Amino acid sequence: MEQDQAIKVFESLAAGVRLDIYRLLMRQGPDGLVAGEIASTLGVPPPNLSFHLKALTQAGLLGVTPEGRYQRYRANLPLMQTLIDYLTAECCAGHPEQCGELRGARSRADTRRKSPPVEAA
């Protein structure tokens, strides 16, 4: 990831409602939500939501798939992982022992990505 792309991502998440939208879609995983579901869940008027969805999509944070007359939005999780990797790539100037909990968080995230999903009993 280049600095310009990271700045674009941060700028698009700087509005509280956009951060709420992105976090909601992260929780939904690959299923995502259609715009009407996002609007009703967050209590955002559809015209306002459309404006914010466009900004998030242009920043690459959301993917959108047409479904008939609806649009299904999904969080671009690989982009967020790329951003996290960009931010932590040079953590502690080459002294990973100083990174403490951040280093552990990256290890846990790597483990989650490599582990198969756990099925409910």
Secondary structure, 3 states (H helix, E strand, C coil): CCHHHHHHHHHHHCCHHHHHHHHHHHHHHHHCEEHHHHHHHHCCCHHHHHHHHHHHHHCCCEEEEEECCEEEEEECHHHHHHHHHHHHCCHHHHCHHHCCHHHHHHHHHHHHHHCCCCCCC
